[in-house]
Amino acid sequence: MNINKLFLIVFFIFDIIYGYNVGNIIIEKLGLKPRPLAERRTALLF
């Protein structure tokens, strides 16, 4: 759970610095399914 939250924070930071698309590109390169921006940011709150 902590690792998952850490990834969310990292992608959140990438979204702020580089924009929404870069976060999804990184997720795709890791072989994970991209999540909508709103869903990722909402998940940070919980």
N, C-alpha and C positions, 0 to 999 in steps of 0.2 A: 504493500500500500504506500509506504514512504517512497519507494523507488518510482512508482507510478506518478505520485504527486510531483516528484523531482522532475520527471520528464515533462509533465504539464507546465511546470514553471519555466523550464528551459525553452519549450516551444512558445510559450507566452512571450518570453523575452525576445525570441527570434521574430515573432509577429510584430512586436513593437518596433524593433530596430530595422528589420528588412521587409516587413510587410507579410500579409497573410499567405501568399503563395509559397514563399520560401519554407515556412513551417511545414506545409503539406509535402513539398518536395523532399525534405529531410525525412518525414514520416514514411513516404513511399520508398525511399532508398533503404530504410531500415526494414522494409518488408511489411510494414503495418498499414492498416487501412486508414486513410486520412479522415479526420473528423471535422465537422463544420466548426468554424471559428467560434460561434456563439456557444456551442456545446463544450468546447475546450475551456473557454473562459468561465462558463457556468460551473464546470467541474472544479475549477480552482477554488470556488467559494465553499465547497463541501469537504 
